[in-house]
Amino acid sequence: MIGFEPAPEQRELRQLAHEFAERELRPIAAEWDAREEYPPDLLAKAARAGLTSYAITAEHGGGGADAVTSALIAEELSWGCAGLASTQITTDAVQVLGGAGIMRDHPLEKWMRDAKVFQIVEGTSEIQRQIVSTNLKNDTGALQGRG
C-alpha cells in the first residue's frame, strides 16, 4: 500500500518552513506588497534557516530535498508570502514539465511570467543572491567550507 503521510524528516522541514513563514513573512508581507519593497535581510535569514538551499544536492552543500519535500516547504513559505514563493514554485513546475511548461498554450507559461513580475517587484534575484552570499560569507564562513 502507498502511504501519503509525510515522513518524519518531511514533517520537520515543513514545520521549520511554517515557523519561519509565521515569524518572518506573514507579519510584514502586506507592508512589502503595499510599498513594493523587499527587505534585504530576509534572504539571509532564510539561508541561515536552511530554507534557500533545501533543493540543492547534499554533495553541493544543500539539503538534498526531493520534489515532494520541496513542495511541502514551498507550500508553507507561500502561506507566509505568495510573492516570495511563487517564482520558486513555478520554476520547479517548469523543471518537472520540461518543454511543455514553456509552450504558449500551457497555463504554466503565463504563471511563470506572472511569478517573474513578483520577483522583479521584490528585487532581482542577482541582488538577492549577492546579499545572501555576502551575509553567509561574513556571518558563518559557509561559502568557504567552514560552516
Order of alpha helices (4+ residues) and beta strands (2+ residues): alpha-alpha-alpha-alpha-alpha-alpha-alpha
